[in-house]
Amino acid sequence: FGHDWGSIIVNSAAKARPSLFRSIGLLSVAELRDFFWMAFTRHPYQLVRSFYVFAFNVPWVPEAYLRGPDNSFEHFRNFVTLWCGRYNPERIQSYVETFMQPGVLEA
């Protein structure tokens, strides 16, 4: 099973090596070809909302973006708040502090 990135990875792996899978479940994510068709023809704004899927596939881009220009990790904080806004500020800060540790963001 996979959701978000997990769905993309599971779907790609199942297509590459179908004999290794009895079945797969993609949660809240369409098969990639269908996703692009739907996004381009019916919901182009979804491409904007899913920018990170594309951008985060380019080496060094995720790390540079999430660190921010001044290494404050403000972009990371905004990203976590956008996707996990229901968490209280202390929990979000604990994520920021974890990812600021050397090597964590790159892992």
C-alpha positions in Angstrom: 0.0 0.0 0.0 1.1 3.6 -0.6 -0.1 7.1 -0.2 1.4 10.1 -1.9 5.1 9.3 -2.5 4.5 5.7 -1.5 1.9 5.3 -4.2 4.2 6.6 -6.9 7.0 4.3 -5.7 4.7 1.2 -5.4 3.1 1.9 -8.7 6.4 2.2 -10.5 7.8 -0.9 -8.8 4.8 -3.0 -9.7 5.0 -1.9 -13.3 8.7 -2.7 -13.4 8.5 -6.1 -11.7 4.9 -7.2 -11.8 5.8 -10.8 -10.8 6.8 -9.6 -7.4 3.3 -8.2 -6.6 0.0 -10.1 -6.1 -1.8 -6.7 -5.8 -1.2 -3.1 -4.9 -3.3 -0.4 -3.3 -2.8 3.3 -4.2 -4.4 5.5 -1.6 -5.6 8.9 -2.6 -3.4 9.0 -5.6 -4.3 8.0 -9.2 -2.1 5.9 -11.4 0.5 8.4 -12.7 -0.6 8.4 -16.3 -4.2 9.0 -15.2 -3.1 11.7 -12.7 -1.3 13.7 -15.4 -4.3 13.3 -17.9 -6.7 14.5 -15.2 -4.5 17.3 -14.0 -3.9 18.7 -17.5 -7.5 18.4 -18.8 -9.7 18.9 -15.8 -7.9 20.2 -12.8 -4.8 22.1 -13.8 -4.5 23.7 -10.4 -3.6 20.2 -9.1 -0.3 20.5 -10.9 0.5 23.6 -8.8 -0.5 21.8 -5.6 1.7 18.8 -6.6 4.7 20.8 -7.5 6.8 19.1 -4.8 6.5 15.7 -6.6 8.3 17.1 -9.6 10.7 19.5 -7.9 11.7 17.0 -5.3 13.0 14.6 -8.0 15.8 17.0 -8.9 19.0 16.4 -7.0 19.8 19.1 -4.4 16.5 21.0 -5.0 14.6 19.7 -2.0 17.4 20.3 0.4 18.1 23.8 -0.9 14.4 24.8 -0.9 13.6 23.4 2.5 16.7 25.0 4.1 15.8 28.4 2.6 18.2 31.0 1.4 19.4 31.9 4.9 19.5 28.3 6.4 16.6 29.2 8.7 14.5 26.3 7.5 11.6 28.7 7.2 10.5 27.0 4.0 10.5 23.6 5.8 8.4 25.1 8.6 5.9 26.5 6.0 5.8 23.2 4.1 5.1 21.2 7.3 2.5 23.8 8.4 0.8 23.7 5.1 0.5 19.9 5.1 0.2 19.3 8.8 -1.4 22.5 10.0 -3.6 20.7 12.5 -0.4 20.0 14.6 0.3 22.5 17.3 3.3 24.9 16.9 5.5 23.0 19.4 5.1 19.8 17.4 6.0 21.5 14.1 9.0 23.1 15.8 10.2 19.7 16.9 10.1 18.6 13.2 12.1 21.6 12.2 14.7 21.0 14.9 15.0 17.4 13.9 15.5 18.2 10.2 18.1 20.9 11.1 20.4 18.2 12.5 23.4 17.5 10.2 22.6 14.9 7.6 18.9 14.4 8.5 17.5 16.5 5.6 19.7 14.7 3.0 18.7 11.3 4.3 
